[in-house]
Amino acid sequence: MPNTRSAKKEMRKAEKRRIRNRYYRSRARTYIKRVRKLLGEGRIEEAREALRLAVKALDKAAQKGVIHKNNAARRKSRLMRLFNKYAVQASAET
């Protein structure tokens, strides 16, 4: 436990930041899961909208410093590659 006043204040600040960061991280993860689920079910158009929201959430998390900007870029790149793979398969079947 903190002993000094400044350490106590720093602990309060850290807790507030942890809660705020958890919101942005969780939101991004939720949208990523949604994209993967929709792609697995073959619902490409719905996945396209979910992908847009996932990219937005990742950008927001990177902007807030919750995740590193390169981490966000890597995740977006992987999601886009996955989406394009499924989109090509869907168009080939039709």
C-alpha positions as CSV (number, residue, x, y, z in Angstrom):
1,M,0.0,0.0,0.0
2,P,1.2,3.5,-0.7
3,N,2.6,5.5,2.2
4,T,3.0,9.1,0.9
5,R,0.2,11.4,-0.3
6,S,1.6,11.5,-3.8
7,A,1.7,7.7,-4.0
8,K,-1.9,7.5,-2.9
9,K,-2.9,10.0,-5.5
10,E,-0.9,8.2,-8.1
11,M,-2.7,5.0,-7.2
12,R,-6.1,6.7,-7.6
13,K,-5.1,8.0,-11.0
14,A,-3.8,4.6,-12.1
15,E,-7.1,3.0,-11.2
16,K,-9.1,5.6,-13.2
17,R,-6.9,5.0,-16.2
18,R,-7.1,1.3,-15.8
19,I,-10.9,1.4,-15.9
20,R,-10.9,3.9,-18.9
21,N,-8.4,1.7,-20.8
22,R,-10.4,-1.4,-20.2
23,Y,-13.4,0.2,-21.9
24,Y,-11.5,0.9,-25.1
25,R,-9.7,-2.4,-25.2
26,S,-12.8,-4.4,-24.5
27,R,-14.7,-2.5,-27.2
28,A,-12.1,-3.2,-29.8
29,R,-12.0,-6.9,-28.9
30,T,-15.8,-7.2,-29.1
31,Y,-15.9,-5.8,-32.6
32,I,-13.0,-8.0,-33.8
33,K,-14.8,-11.1,-32.5
34,R,-18.0,-9.9,-34.2
35,V,-16.2,-9.6,-37.6
36,R,-14.7,-13.1,-37.2
37,K,-18.0,-14.6,-36.3
38,L,-19.9,-13.0,-39.2
39,L,-17.2,-14.1,-41.6
40,G,-17.4,-17.6,-40.3
41,E,-21.1,-17.6,-40.9
42,G,-20.6,-16.2,-44.4
43,R,-22.5,-13.0,-43.8
44,I,-20.1,-10.8,-45.8
45,E,-22.1,-7.6,-45.9
46,E,-22.8,-7.5,-42.2
47,A,-19.1,-8.3,-41.6
48,R,-18.2,-5.3,-43.8
49,E,-20.0,-3.0,-41.4
50,A,-18.6,-4.7,-38.3
51,L,-15.1,-4.4,-39.9
52,R,-15.6,-0.7,-40.2
53,L,-16.6,-0.4,-36.5
54,A,-13.7,-2.7,-35.5
55,V,-11.2,-0.4,-37.3
56,K,-12.7,2.6,-35.7
57,A,-12.4,1.0,-32.3
58,L,-8.8,0.0,-32.8
59,D,-7.9,3.5,-34.1
60,K,-9.6,5.0,-31.0
61,A,-7.7,2.7,-28.7
62,A,-4.4,3.6,-30.3
63,Q,-5.3,7.3,-30.2
64,K,-6.0,7.0,-26.5
65,G,-2.7,5.2,-25.9
66,V,-4.4,2.0,-24.7
67,I,-2.6,0.0,-27.4
68,H,0.4,1.0,-29.5
69,K,-0.4,2.4,-32.9
70,N,1.6,-0.4,-34.6
71,N,-0.4,-2.9,-32.6
72,A,-3.6,-1.4,-34.0
73,A,-2.2,-1.3,-37.5
74,R,-1.2,-5.0,-37.3
75,R,-4.6,-6.0,-36.0
76,K,-6.4,-4.0,-38.7
77,S,-4.2,-5.5,-41.4
78,R,-4.9,-9.1,-40.2
79,L,-8.6,-8.4,-40.1
80,M,-8.6,-6.9,-43.6
81,R,-6.7,-9.8,-45.0
82,L,-9.2,-12.2,-43.4
83,F,-12.1,-10.2,-44.7
84,N,-10.7,-10.1,-48.2
85,K,-10.1,-13.8,-48.1
86,Y,-13.7,-14.6,-47.3
87,A,-15.0,-11.9,-49.7
88,V,-13.1,-13.5,-52.6
89,Q,-14.4,-17.0,-51.7
90,A,-18.0,-15.7,-51.5
91,S,-17.7,-14.0,-54.9
92,A,-16.2,-17.1,-56.4
93,E,-19.1,-19.2,-55.2
94,T,-21.6,-16.8,-56.7
